[in-house]
Each structure stands twice: as structure tokens, then as C-alpha cells.
Amino acid sequence: MPILGQNQYGKAENRVVKITRDGTTHHIKDLNVSVSLSGDMDEVHYSGSNANVLPTDTTKNTVYAFAKEHGIESAEQFGIRLARHFVTSQPSIHRARIRIEEYGWERIENSGEGEHSFVRTGQETRLAQITYDGDTWEVVSGLTDLTVLNSTNSEFWGYVKDKYTTLPEAYDRILATSVSGRWRFNWSDDDQPMPDWDESYEQTKQHLLRAFAETYSLSLQQTLHAMGARIIDHRAEIDEVRFSLPNRHHFLVDLEPFGLKNPTADEAVYFAADRPYGLIEATVLRDGCEAGIPADLTNL
């Protein structure tokens, strides 16, 4: 008889918007929460017995109830509460994985009486994944769709050339990418002090942005490593950083047919190509640590 392998189940993409009212000043948390559970689930696959199955509808209800009962301090803290609840409250559940996307909102100032108007921020989507097996924790935070651009201080030359190479060497180019990154914390059990998740996220984001801005880039790979290394050097709670960076190519437009020179000393016009694109991916680790973040970030 074929043997059942790894399996899990849960409720994906529970959209939770929590409004907290402090008089006429309101605060908003906007999450997309996915719950995945595993444990003693052989019989439901072999015979259809649901004796060990907590309904996915119950996991959905738990997400909303926890948002009201416990609040949402941060994506990571909310995920930790949920994971602990599912593993400790149900004997048949041995492991819980909580994935969270957080969407940012900014207050619209001077929007009338009270402070209750918001505009969705567009810089990035914050991410968190919390995994708990009853003994140890794994917390991975990150972001996606953080678009950045350097309009100079980037070159690309000296590369391998063969008969199919047509790309001219560049000694002053635009470097642009849409950052998708994950970073793994070294907090793994309840006996350790828990990081300040919001502060850690904001500081990590600032470090990767500063590294992108301050690195004179001879390759996107060099910039990626500088971003990861700066995070490892400045954030003691993080042991591993993985980035996936699509190279958003910008090509000078040939304007000679129109009698126009491009570029000139003070300006240039580019075509921003969305595809195909170079895709640069790598992990940066603290010395002595092993990689734990999947190479394919879509699996995290």
C-alpha cells in the first residue's frame, strides 16, 4: 500500500482588518493570514475519518477572534499567538505554520474632525512566517515589492562574451530592482528574550535601503551582498538573509532618427523594460550559521 508522505491543511488568506478607536483617533492593522496545520492526520487521508481534524472554518474563526481578544501588536506576535494556540490546544496538531502579509496604511492629515482617514502605502508588503512544533520556534520576516532605483553609481562591464553577446558594456547606468527579501531570526524558544518585531522590521528595512543607496555597484550581485551583510552586521537578532532581486533594465532610447542626442550631459531618456529580466538571488549568513530559508522564496 502506498505510504502517506508529508501533509498539511488549513485556511488560506483570511483577510483581517482591525480598527482600534482611541477617541476620535483611529488605528488600523490590515493582514492576510494563512494557517497551515499538520500532525496525526493519517486516518483522514486513508479512511476519511475526521476524528483528528480541526475544521478549517474553525481556524478562520480563531484568526478573527484572536484579533479581537488579543489585538494585533505586530504580524510576528499575532502569528506566534495563533501557532501556540493551535499546537497546545489540540492533541492531534503537532506543528503550526502561520504566514502573514501586512498591508501598510498612512494617516491622511488634516482630513477633517478626528483622525480616521487613511491612504494605502505603496512601498512594500510586509511578510512574516511563524512555525511552531511545541518545542521550538522559527520566525522568518521579510518584504516584497519594495522598488528601488539608483540613477547613477552603477556599472556593468568586464563580463564573459561569446558569439551571442550583444550587450554593450556600461560605465554609468540605472540600477533598479524590486526587492523580495526574507530574514530568519535566531529566537527559537520561549526562554530567550523576544525581539521587538516592529523595531526590527523597520531597522532591517532601513539597513537594506542604506546599503542599496551607498554601494557603488559593479554588479547587482555585489549590491545584494552589501544589503545582506549590512543587516547581519547591524542586527544581532538575525542570522540569515535571502534576497531575490529582478534587474529592472533601463535602456537608453535611440533618438537619432528624430535629430535628438541621447544622452546629453544633463539628461537622458530611457525605456523601462519589464521583461525579460535578469534575476539575481543569494543568501547571506552569519558566520557559523546554516541556511534555512528556501531558495525559492515563493515557497515561504
C-alpha positions as CSV (number, residue, x, y, z in Angstrom):
1,M,0.0,0.0,0.0
2,P,1.4,3.4,-0.9
3,I,2.5,5.4,2.2
4,L,1.3,8.9,3.0
5,G,4.0,11.5,3.0
6,Q,4.2,15.0,4.4
7,N,0.8,16.6,4.6
8,Q,-0.8,19.7,6.0
9,Y,-4.1,21.6,5.8
10,G,-5.6,24.9,6.9
11,K,-7.4,28.0,5.9
12,A,-5.5,30.3,3.5
13,E,-5.8,34.1,3.0
14,N,-8.0,35.2,5.9
15,R,-8.3,38.9,5.4
16,V,-8.4,40.7,8.7
17,V,-8.8,44.5,9.2
18,K,-8.6,45.6,12.8
19,I,-9.7,49.2,13.7
20,T,-8.8,50.4,17.2
21,R,-10.6,53.6,18.3
22,D,-8.7,55.9,20.6
23,G,-11.4,58.6,20.9
24,T,-11.6,60.3,17.5
25,T,-8.1,58.9,16.6
26,H,-8.3,55.5,14.9
27,H,-5.5,53.0,14.2
28,I,-5.6,50.3,11.5
29,K,-4.0,46.9,11.1
30,D,-4.6,45.1,7.7
31,L,-3.4,41.5,7.5
32,N,-3.8,38.5,5.2
33,V,-3.3,35.4,7.4
34,S,-2.8,31.8,6.2
35,V,-2.9,28.9,8.7
36,S,-1.4,25.5,8.0
37,L,-1.5,22.6,10.4
38,S,0.0,19.1,10.5
39,G,0.1,16.2,12.9
40,D,-1.8,12.9,13.4
41,M,-3.7,13.2,10.1
42,D,-3.1,9.7,8.5
43,E,-6.6,8.4,9.0
44,V,-8.4,11.3,7.4
45,H,-6.3,10.5,4.2
46,Y,-6.6,6.7,4.4
47,S,-10.2,6.2,5.6
48,G,-11.8,9.7,5.6
49,S,-12.1,9.7,9.4
50,N,-12.3,13.3,10.6
51,A,-11.7,12.4,14.3
52,N,-8.4,14.3,14.5
53,V,-9.4,17.2,12.1
54,L,-10.0,20.7,13.4
55,P,-12.2,22.2,10.7
56,T,-10.5,24.9,8.6
57,D,-13.6,27.0,9.3
58,T,-12.6,26.9,13.0
59,T,-9.1,28.1,12.1
60,K,-10.6,31.0,10.3
61,N,-12.8,31.9,13.2
62,T,-9.8,31.7,15.5
63,V,-7.9,34.2,13.5
64,Y,-10.8,36.8,13.8
65,A,-11.4,36.0,17.4
66,F,-7.8,36.4,18.3
67,A,-7.7,39.8,16.5
68,K,-10.4,41.0,18.8
69,E,-9.4,39.2,22.1
70,H,-5.6,39.8,21.9
71,G,-5.2,42.6,19.4
72,I,-2.5,42.8,16.7
73,E,0.7,44.2,18.1
74,S,2.7,43.0,15.1
75,A,2.4,40.4,12.4
76,E,5.0,38.3,14.1
77,Q,3.4,38.5,17.6
78,F,0.0,37.7,16.2
79,G,1.3,34.7,14.4
80,I,3.1,33.4,17.5
81,R,-0.1,33.6,19.5
82,L,-2.0,31.7,16.8
83,A,0.7,29.0,16.3
84,R,1.0,28.4,20.1
85,H,-2.8,28.1,20.4
86,F,-3.3,25.5,17.7
87,V,-0.4,23.3,18.8
88,T,-1.1,23.5,22.6
89,S,-4.9,23.2,22.4
90,Q,-5.3,20.3,20.0
91,P,-3.5,16.9,20.8
92,S,-3.7,15.9,17.1
93,I,-1.9,19.0,15.9
94,H,1.9,18.9,16.3
95,R,3.0,21.7,14.1
96,A,1.5,25.0,13.0
97,R,2.8,27.4,10.3
98,I,1.3,30.9,10.1
99,R,2.0,33.1,7.1
100,I,1.1,36.7,7.2
101,E,1.1,39.6,4.7
102,E,0.7,43.0,6.2
103,Y,-0.5,46.0,4.2
104,G,0.5,49.4,5.3
105,W,-1.7,52.5,5.7
106,E,-0.8,56.1,6.4
107,R,-3.0,58.6,8.1
108,I,-4.3,61.4,6.0
109,E,-3.5,64.5,8.0
110,N,-5.9,67.4,8.2
111,S,-8.7,65.3,6.9
112,G,-11.5,66.8,9.0
113,E,-12.6,66.4,12.5
114,G,-10.9,63.4,14.1
115,E,-8.1,61.2,12.7
116,H,-9.8,58.4,10.9
117,S,-8.8,58.7,7.3
118,F,-6.1,56.6,5.7
119,V,-4.3,56.1,2.4
120,R,-2.8,52.8,1.5
121,T,1.0,53.0,1.3
122,G,2.6,51.5,-1.7
123,Q,6.3,50.9,-0.9
124,E,6.1,47.2,0.0
125,T,4.2,44.4,1.6
126,R,5.5,43.2,4.9
127,L,5.7,39.4,5.4
128,A,6.0,37.1,8.4
129,Q,6.1,33.3,8.7
130,I,5.9,31.6,12.2
131,T,6.4,27.9,12.6
132,Y,6.0,26.1,16.0
133,D,6.2,22.4,16.8
134,G,5.5,22.6,20.5
135,D,9.2,22.9,21.5
136,T,10.9,25.3,19.1
137,W,10.0,28.4,17.0
138,E,11.2,29.6,13.7
139,V,10.3,33.2,12.8
140,V,11.1,34.5,9.3
141,S,10.2,38.1,8.4
142,G,10.5,39.9,5.2
143,L,9.0,42.1,2.5
144,T,8.2,42.0,-1.2
145,D,7.6,44.6,-4.0
146,L,10.0,47.2,-2.5
147,T,11.0,49.0,-5.7
148,V,14.3,50.9,-5.5
149,L,16.5,52.8,-8.1
150,N,19.9,54.4,-8.4
151,S,20.1,56.8,-11.3
152,T,23.9,56.6,-11.3
153,N,26.9,55.0,-9.5
154,S,26.3,51.7,-11.2
155,E,28.4,50.0,-13.9
156,F,28.4,46.6,-15.7
157,W,31.5,45.6,-17.7
158,G,34.3,43.0,-17.9
159,Y,31.8,40.1,-18.3
160,V,32.2,36.9,-20.3
161,K,31.5,37.4,-24.0
162,D,30.7,34.9,-26.7
163,K,29.3,35.0,-30.2
164,Y,25.8,35.6,-28.9
165,T,26.7,38.6,-26.7
166,T,25.4,41.9,-28.0
167,L,25.1,43.8,-24.7
168,P,27.4,46.8,-24.7
169,E,29.5,47.5,-21.6
170,A,28.0,50.2,-19.3
171,Y,30.1,52.6,-17.2
172,D,27.2,54.6,-16.0
173,R,23.8,53.0,-15.8
174,I,20.5,53.0,-14.0
175,L,20.3,50.2,-11.4
176,A,16.7,49.3,-10.4
177,T,15.1,46.3,-8.7
178,S,12.0,45.2,-6.8
179,V,13.3,43.7,-3.6
180,S,11.9,40.5,-2.3
181,G,13.7,39.5,0.9
182,R,13.4,37.2,3.9
183,W,15.4,37.2,7.1
184,R,15.5,34.5,9.8
185,F,15.7,35.3,13.5
186,N,17.8,33.4,16.0
187,W,15.0,33.5,18.5
188,S,13.8,29.9,18.8
189,D,12.4,29.2,22.3
190,D,10.4,30.9,25.0
191,D,13.4,31.1,27.3
192,Q,15.1,33.6,25.0
193,P,14.2,37.3,25.1
194,M,11.8,38.0,22.3
195,P,12.8,40.7,19.7
196,D,10.9,43.9,19.3
197,W,9.4,42.8,16.0
198,D,8.3,46.2,14.7
199,E,11.5,47.9,15.5
200,S,13.5,45.0,14.0
201,Y,11.5,45.2,10.8
202,E,11.9,49.0,10.4
203,Q,15.6,48.9,11.2
204,T,16.2,46.0,8.8
205,K,14.4,47.7,6.0
206,Q,16.4,50.9,6.6
207,H,19.7,49.0,6.6
208,L,19.0,47.3,3.2
209,L,17.9,50.7,1.8
210,R,21.1,52.4,3.0
211,A,23.3,49.6,1.6
212,F,21.5,49.9,-1.8
213,A,22.0,53.7,-1.8
214,E,25.6,53.7,-0.6
215,T,27.1,50.9,-2.6
216,Y,28.9,51.9,-5.8
217,S,27.7,48.9,-7.8
218,L,29.7,47.0,-10.3
219,S,27.0,44.3,-10.3
220,L,23.6,43.7,-8.8
221,Q,25.2,40.7,-7.1
222,Q,27.6,43.0,-5.3
223,T,24.7,45.2,-4.2
224,L,22.7,42.2,-2.9
225,H,25.6,41.0,-0.8
226,A,26.2,44.5,0.6
227,M,22.5,44.7,1.6
228,G,22.6,41.3,3.3
229,A,25.9,41.9,5.0
230,R,24.8,45.2,6.5
231,I,21.8,43.6,8.0
232,I,23.8,40.8,9.5
233,D,26.4,43.3,10.9
234,H,23.8,45.6,12.5
235,R,21.0,43.3,13.6
236,A,22.2,40.7,16.1
237,E,18.8,39.0,16.2
238,I,19.1,37.9,12.5
239,D,21.3,35.0,11.3
240,E,20.2,34.7,7.7
241,V,19.1,37.0,4.9
242,R,17.9,35.9,1.4
243,F,17.1,38.2,-1.4
244,S,15.5,37.8,-4.8
245,L,16.3,40.8,-7.0
246,P,14.9,41.1,-10.5
247,N,17.1,43.5,-12.5
248,R,14.6,46.1,-13.9
249,H,16.5,47.1,-17.0
250,H,16.5,50.6,-18.3
251,F,17.8,51.1,-21.8
252,L,18.7,54.4,-23.5
253,V,16.3,55.2,-26.3
254,D,17.8,55.8,-29.7
255,L,16.5,59.3,-30.6
256,E,18.9,60.0,-33.5
257,P,16.2,59.3,-36.1
258,F,14.5,62.4,-34.7
259,G,17.6,64.5,-34.7
260,L,18.0,64.3,-31.0
261,K,21.1,63.4,-29.0
262,N,20.5,61.0,-26.1
263,P,22.0,61.1,-23.6
264,T,23.3,64.6,-23.1
265,A,25.4,66.0,-20.3
266,D,22.4,66.9,-18.2
267,E,19.6,64.5,-19.1
268,A,18.8,61.1,-20.6
269,V,15.7,59.3,-21.7
270,Y,15.3,55.5,-21.0
271,F,12.9,52.7,-21.9
272,A,12.0,50.8,-18.8
273,A,11.7,47.1,-19.8
274,D,9.5,44.9,-17.6
275,R,10.6,41.6,-19.2
276,P,12.7,39.6,-19.8
277,Y,14.8,40.5,-16.8
278,G,17.9,39.3,-15.0
279,L,17.1,37.6,-11.7
280,I,19.7,37.7,-9.0
281,E,19.2,35.6,-5.9
282,A,21.5,34.7,-2.9
283,T,21.7,34.1,0.8
284,V,23.9,36.0,3.3
285,L,24.6,34.2,6.5
286,R,26.1,35.0,9.9
287,D,29.4,33.1,10.2
288,G,28.9,29.6,11.7
289,C,25.1,29.5,10.8
290,E,23.4,27.2,8.3
291,A,20.9,28.3,5.7
292,G,17.2,27.6,6.5
293,I,15.3,29.8,4.1
294,P,14.2,28.0,0.9
295,A,16.0,29.0,-2.3
296,D,12.6,29.6,-3.9
297,L,11.0,32.4,-1.8
298,T,7.6,31.6,-3.3
299,N,7.7,28.5,-1.0
300,L,8.0,30.7,2.1
